[in-house]
Amino acid sequence: MKPILFYSIPLLVYIIINNSVADLSWPYFLILLLSFVLFQMAKLRFPKDAIPFLTKVTSGVFYITTVAFIFRDPFLNPLVINILLGITIGLAISDLRQSPKQRIV
């Protein structure tokens, strides 16, 4: 699969659930978990010891977004999640735009 699918599908799922579901229940958390695993699979295109720094940062920001999403109902506003998703989308685009020669390990 193309790396763009590993980034775009989970982000679209997060955006749709965040903006359309008022109260999260366990089926939505299961969908979020599967989307998180799919996003983390984007790192599989690199050898384990040669993952670029920007890819690690993108995965870290998506992890922070996922944790914030879990605590959305009791503590956070959906706008905060949308801002974090925007940051993650920007980092994912910049990660995908790197040519193989520019990737810094």
C-alpha positions, 0 to 999 in steps of 0.5 A: 500500500502507498504510505499516503493511505496509511496517513490519510485513512486514519486521519479522515476517520478521526475527523469524521468521528470527532465532528459527527459523534457527540458521545463516544462509546466502545464501537467508536473507540475500537474504530479509533484503535484500528485507525491508530494501528493503521497510522503506525503502519506507515513506519513499516516502509523504513528499516527499524533502525532507520526511521527518519526524525520527521516520521517519529515526530509525526507518529508522536503527535498522532499519539498525543492526538489519540490520547487527547481524543480519548479524553475528549468527552469529559475534559476537552472540546472537539475544537482542540482535537481539530487543532491537533488533527490539523497539526498532524495533517501538516506533519504528515504532508511534510513527511510524505513530501520528503524525497528519499535523499532528504530523509535524515535518520 
